[in-house]
Amino acid sequence: MNWIILIIAGLCETGFGLLYVLSAVLLAKATQTIPIGVAYPVWTGIGAVGAVLLGIFVFHEPATFWRVFFLSTLILSIVGLKIVG
């Protein structure tokens, strides 16, 4: 359940503003059972991926090979943290 809370917190991170408060509260809740060394990178990673995707799909920023490549490595790193954490 706390992994779901953490994912929602990361998604709220991309919303900024009022959602940022909700994001921080959900992160705090998730870290009651998930180590902060795993939870925080996952939380910020979800926010970073969301911001890049928002830029590509909403603001029509270029989806170059290197942007997609590094975005993919970021996602794989987040999944890796989940697996080993």
PASEBA-1860 file (N, C-alpha, C; in nm, 3 decimals):
! residues 85
1> MNWIILII> 0.082/-0.120/0.000/0.000/0.000/0.000/0.086/0.126/0.000 ~ 0.196/0.124/0.077/0.279/0.243/0.083/0.351/0.270/-0.048 ~ 0.372/0.166/-0.130/0.431/0.191/-0.262/0.332/0.265/-0.349 ~ 0.205/0.235/-0.337/0.103/0.308/-0.411/0.099/0.452/-0.365 ~ 0.106/0.474/-0.233/0.109/0.609/-0.178/0.230/0.685/-0.231 ~ 0.345/0.618/-0.236/0.467/0.682/-0.285/0.454/0.720/-0.432 ~ 0.396/0.635/-0.512/0.376/0.666/-0.654/0.282/0.784/-0.671 ~ 0.173/0.788/-0.594/0.081/0.902/-0.600/0.152/1.029/-0.557
9> AGLCETGF> 0.237/1.019/-0.454/0.314/1.135/-0.408/0.404/1.186/-0.519 ~ 0.469/1.095/-0.590/0.556/1.134/-0.701/0.478/1.200/-0.813 ~ 0.359/1.149/-0.841/0.275/1.210/-0.944/0.229/1.349/-0.903 ~ 0.197/1.367/-0.776/0.159/1.499/-0.725/0.275/1.597/-0.736 ~ 0.397/1.545/-0.726/0.517/1.628/-0.737/0.519/1.703/-0.870 ~ 0.468/1.641/-0.975/0.466/1.706/-1.105/0.360/1.815/-1.112 ~ 0.264/1.814/-1.022/0.158/1.914/-1.022/0.196/2.044/-0.955 ~ 0.302/2.044/-0.875/0.350/2.162/-0.802/0.239/2.226/-0.719
17> GLLYVLSA> 0.259/2.346/-0.673/0.156/2.423/-0.603/0.095/2.349/-0.487 ~ -0.036/2.347/-0.483/-0.109/2.283/-0.374/-0.084/2.133/-0.370 ~ -0.063/2.074/-0.485/-0.036/1.931/-0.488/0.098/1.897/-0.424 ~ 0.188/1.995/-0.419/0.318/1.970/-0.358/0.302/1.938/-0.209 ~ 0.211/2.006/-0.142/0.187/1.979/0.000/0.137/1.836/0.016 ~ 0.042/1.796/-0.068/-0.009/1.659/-0.063/0.104/1.560/-0.092 ~ 0.188/1.594/-0.188/0.300/1.509/-0.223/0.393/1.487/-0.104 ~ 0.426/1.594/-0.033/0.516/1.584/0.083/0.451/1.503/0.196
25> VLLAKATQ> 0.323/1.522/0.218/0.252/1.447/0.322/0.250/1.299/0.288 ~ 0.223/1.267/0.162/0.221/1.127/0.120/0.361/1.064/0.126 ~ 0.463/1.142/0.093/0.600/1.092/0.105/0.631/1.059/0.250 ~ 0.593/1.148/0.341/0.616/1.123/0.484/0.544/0.996/0.529 ~ 0.422/0.976/0.482/0.346/0.855/0.516/0.415/0.730/0.462 ~ 0.460/0.737/0.337/0.524/0.621/0.275/0.654/0.584/0.346 ~ 0.726/0.683/0.397/0.855/0.655/0.462/0.840/0.595/0.600 ~ 0.719/0.574/0.644/0.699/0.503/0.771/0.739/0.357/0.757
33> TIPIGVAY> 0.731/0.304/0.636/0.770/0.164/0.615/0.874/0.145/0.505 ~ 0.891/0.245/0.418/0.989/0.236/0.309/1.109/0.321/0.350 ~ 1.231/0.269/0.342/1.349/0.349/0.381/1.359/0.477/0.299 ~ 1.397/0.587/0.364/1.407/0.716/0.297/1.507/0.712/0.182 ~ 1.611/0.629/0.195/1.712/0.617/0.090/1.657/0.558/-0.038 ~ 1.543/0.491/-0.031/1.475/0.438/-0.148/1.359/0.529/-0.186 ~ 1.282/0.569/-0.086/1.160/0.647/-0.111/1.189/0.782/-0.176 ~ 1.288/0.855/-0.127/1.314/0.989/-0.180/1.359/0.985/-0.326
41> PVWTGIGA> 1.454/0.899/-0.363/1.490/0.894/-0.506/1.374/0.852/-0.596 ~ 1.291/0.760/-0.548/1.174/0.719/-0.627/1.080/0.837/-0.643 ~ 1.055/0.909/-0.535/0.965/1.025/-0.533/1.014/1.133/-0.629 ~ 1.140/1.170/-0.619/1.193/1.274/-0.707/1.206/1.224/-0.851 ~ 1.236/1.095/-0.867/1.245/1.039/-1.001/1.112/1.043/-1.074 ~ 1.005/1.008/-1.003/0.872/1.014/-1.063/0.841/1.157/-1.102 ~ 0.876/1.252/-1.017/0.855/1.393/-1.048/0.935/1.437/-1.169 ~ 1.060/1.392/-1.179/1.146/1.429/-1.292/1.093/1.370/-1.422
49> VGAVLLGI> 1.057/1.243/-1.419/1.003/1.177/-1.539/0.874/1.247/-1.580 ~ 0.789/1.276/-1.485/0.663/1.345/-1.514/0.686/1.482/-1.577 ~ 0.785/1.555/-1.526/0.814/1.688/-1.580/0.865/1.679/-1.724 ~ 0.950/1.581/-1.751/1.001/1.563/-1.888/0.888/1.525/-1.983 ~ 0.804/1.430/-1.940/0.692/1.388/-2.025/0.593/1.503/-2.047 ~ 0.570/1.581/-1.944/0.484/1.699/-1.958/0.543/1.795/-2.061 ~ 0.673/1.816/-2.053/0.740/1.903/-2.150/0.726/1.851/-2.292 ~ 0.740/1.721/-2.309/0.732/1.662/-2.443/0.589/1.666/-2.497
57> FVFHEPAT> 0.493/1.623/-2.417/0.357/1.608/-2.468/0.272/1.734/-2.461 ~ 0.297/1.820/-2.363/0.215/1.940/-2.350/0.283/2.062/-2.413 ~ 0.412/2.076/-2.388/0.483/2.194/-2.436/0.562/2.167/-2.565 ~ 0.544/2.049/-2.621/0.602/2.013/-2.750/0.754/2.029/-2.754 ~ 0.819/1.995/-2.643/0.965/1.993/-2.642/1.011/1.872/-2.723 ~ 1.130/1.879/-2.780/1.174/1.768/-2.865/1.199/1.640/-2.785 ~ 1.160/1.529/-2.844/1.185/1.397/-2.784/1.303/1.336/-2.858 ~ 1.420/1.393/-2.836/1.540/1.346/-2.906/1.581/1.210/-2.852
65> FWRVFFLS> 1.667/1.144/-2.928/1.717/1.014/-2.886/1.779/1.022/-2.747 ~ 1.863/1.121/-2.723/1.934/1.130/-2.595/1.841/1.162/-2.479 ~ 1.740/1.244/-2.500/1.643/1.271/-2.393/1.569/1.143/-2.356 ~ 1.524/1.069/-2.456/1.452/0.944/-2.431/1.546/0.841/-2.369 ~ 1.669/0.835/-2.415/1.768/0.742/-2.360/1.791/0.767/-2.211 ~ 1.818/0.893/-2.176/1.846/0.922/-2.035/1.720/0.914/-1.949 ~ 1.606/0.944/-2.005/1.481/0.925/-1.932/1.460/0.776/-1.904 ~ 1.493/0.693/-2.000/1.481/0.547/-1.982/1.577/0.498/-1.874
73> TLILSIVG> 1.701/0.550/-1.874/1.795/0.506/-1.770/1.748/0.552/-1.633 ~ 1.685/0.668/-1.625/1.631/0.714/-1.498/1.521/0.621/-1.449 ~ 1.431/0.584/-1.539/1.322/0.492/-1.503/1.378/0.357/-1.460 ~ 1.475/0.306/-1.534/1.536/0.177/-1.497/1.605/0.186/-1.361 ~ 1.666/0.299/-1.331/1.729/0.317/-1.200/1.624/0.317/-1.088 ~ 1.512/0.380/-1.112/1.405/0.382/-1.011/1.353/0.241/-0.988 ~ 1.331/0.166/-1.095/1.287/0.027/-1.083/1.393/-0.055/-1.008 ~ 1.520/-0.031/-1.042/1.629/-0.102/-0.973/1.630/-0.076/-0.825
81> LKIVG> 1.607/0.049/-0.784/1.600/0.081/-0.641/1.487/0.005/-0.574 ~ 1.374/-0.005/-0.642/1.260/-0.078/-0.587/1.296/-0.226/-0.570 ~ 1.364/-0.281/-0.668/1.399/-0.423/-0.664/1.497/-0.454/-0.551 ~ 1.599/-0.372/-0.536/1.700/-0.400/-0.433/1.661/-0.345/-0.296 ~ 1.563/-0.255/-0.291/1.524/-0.194/-0.163/1.415/-0.270/-0.099
END
